[in-house]
Amino acid sequence: MTTRTVTRLNVTESVRALSSLADAHYADHFALVTDSAADATPEQWARAMFGDVPNPGERFIWRGLLGLRLSPGRSPDTVAGWRIGERGNGWIRLETASWFLSANLVVQAADGQVSLGTFIRYDRRLGGWIWRPLSRVHRRLTPGVLRDAATKVRATAP
C-alpha cells in the first residue's frame, strides 16, 4: 500500500449518479489509495470487503437491526446477500431494502484508488430513527473495511 489512510470524500454528483436512490436521505463516500499489487475489479473489491455471504456481525446489523432482505447463500448475482444491481466501467452497485429503508453500496476501483459509497433512503419514518445512530457506527467501521479489503486483495494478487 502506498498509504493506509482512508479519506472521507464529498459525495459528488458523479458518485451520486451511480446510486439507484436519487432521493437518498443519507450518503457518504470513503476512499483508499492503493498500489499496483492491489489491482482488482470493483466486484473483486466488493467481495474482499463483504465476502460472498454476510458474516455474523453483518447479519446482525443488516438483517437484525436494519431488516434488510438478503439473498441466502453464495451466488454470482450477489455479494454478501446484496443483489448486484448494476455495474459499469470501474464500478459496481449493490442493492437491498427492508420495509422501512432502501440501501445501495457503490464500489469504485480505478486509477490507484478504491472507494465505497453508501446511500440510504428512508421509505418510512422508522428508517431515519434507526439509521441515524447506526450511521455513526458505519462511519467508524468503513475505513477498516477498506483497509482489510486492500490486505485481502494484495494477498490474492499474482
N, C-alpha and C positions, 0 to 999 in steps of 0.2 A: 504494500500500500504506500502510495506517496504521502498520504495523510490519513489519519483515522478520525479526523474531525468531521462531524455531521453538522451541516448548516441548515437552519430553518429558513426557507426562502419565502418570498411573497408569492402568492398564488396568482400567476399571470393569466391573462385571457387565453393564451395558447395552451396552458396546462388545464385550465377550466374547461376548454373546448373538448378535451379528451374524456371528460366525465359525461355520463348519460343523465346526470342530475343538474340540469341548467339552473334550477332553482334551489340549489343546496343551501342549507342554513349554516353548515359548518364546512370549512375547507382548510386544509393545511398541506404543506409541501416541504419535504426534507430531502437533502441531497448529500451524497458522499462521493468524493473524488476517488477514483480507482486507478490502478495501473494496468498495463497490458496483461499481466498474469491473471487479472480478474475480468477478463473479457468474456462476456456471456450474453445470450439473448435476453430480452425482457422476461420471457416466460421462465428461463432458467433462473434469473434473479428472483422472480416471484416464488418459485419453488424453493429456492435457497432461503428466502425469508420465512415462508409459511409452511413448507412441506407439501406433500401430496394429500395428507389428511391432517386435520387440526390436532394439535397436542392437547393434553388435558387443560392447561391454562387457557388456551384459545377457545376450547369448547365451553369452559365456564363463562368466559366473558361474552363470546359471540352468541352462543346458544342460550346459556343460562340467564345472563343479565340483559342482553340485547334481543333475545328471542329470534335471532337470525335463522332463516331456513338454509341449512347447509346440505349439500348433496352427500349421501353416505358413500364411503369407500373411495378408492382411487379411480381416476378417470382422466383421459386426455382432454376432456372438456371442462375440468375443474382444477382449481388449486386450493388445497385445504378446505374443500367443500364449497368454495365460492365459484360460481359459474364464470367461465371466460366469456365476457360479453362482446368484446371486440378487441382486435389487435391491429397494429399498423407498423410502419417502419420506425423501429426504435421504441415502441410502447405496447403495453397490454393493459386491458381494463378488466378487473374482477368485479362481479356484481352479486348482491344478495339483498334480501329485505326481511323485515318482520312485519307484524300487523301494525306497528307504530312508527317505523322508520325504514328508509331505504339507504343503501350504502354502496359506494364504489371505492375500490383501491386501484390507483393508476401507477404502474411501474414503468419508468422510462430508463433506458440504458443507451447512452451514446456519448461520443466524444470524451471518453475517460471519466464518466460520471454515471452514477445510478441514483435514481430518485424515487420517492414514494409519495404520492398524493392521496389524501383521504378526503372523501366527500360524503356528507351525511345530510339527508333531507328528513325533517320531522313530518311524518304523514299524519300523526296525531300529537296532541299536546304532550302526551307521555314521553314521546321521543326526546324532546328537549329536556324534560325533567331528568331523564335517565342519562342521556349522552353528555350533558354539560359537566357533571362531576367526573364521568369516565373519560372525558376528553383530556383532563389534566393527567391522568394515568397514561393515556395514549401518547401524549406529547413527551412524557418522561421515558416511555419504553421504546419509541420509534428509533431514536439514534442507535440503541443497542441492537435492534432488529437489523438495521442496515449494516452495522459493523460485523455482526455474526454472519450475515449473508455473504459479505465480502470474504470472510475467512473460509466459508464453505466453498465458494466459487473458486478461490485460489487453490484450495486443496484438491479440487477435481480438474484443474487445468492441466493440459498435457505438458 
